[in-house]
């Protein structure tokens, strides 16, 4: 099966929707838990939901989209998406990330 070209990947970049924030992974706690410094100024303890746990490999320093929980929204959240280096460059060009 052919892989997607870089241009196709960049055309469909996932941007944060209302209620979601960008963040940088600071520390891996183990299993599916990690600490993320979000752009809204909060540091959240996040988890990778089970439906994407095996498909989404996250390392320290990666830029991710976080969906804060309805309860404890300033402290906890779920990782929704991880950006590749090429996608991050495209976000910088759009002005969504510095």
C-alpha positions, 0 to 999 in steps of 0.5 A: 500500500503506498504511503501518503505524500508529504503534500497530502499530509500537510493539506489536512493538518488538524488544528485545535477546535474550540475547547482544545489547546496546543501543548508540549509534552514535558514528562512521560510518567509511564504507560499512557500518562504524561505531563503537558505544558499547554498554551493556555498557561496550565500544566496538565496531567494527560492520558492517551485514550485507549482508542488511540493508544497503540497508534499514537506514540508520543515522546517528550518535546512533542507538540500535541493537541489536548482536550481538557476534561469537563471536570478538573479542566485546569489539571487533567486532559486527553491527548487527541493528536500529535504533530510531526515535524513537517506538520509543525512547520506548517503550523508555524507558517500559519501562525498557530505555533511559534 
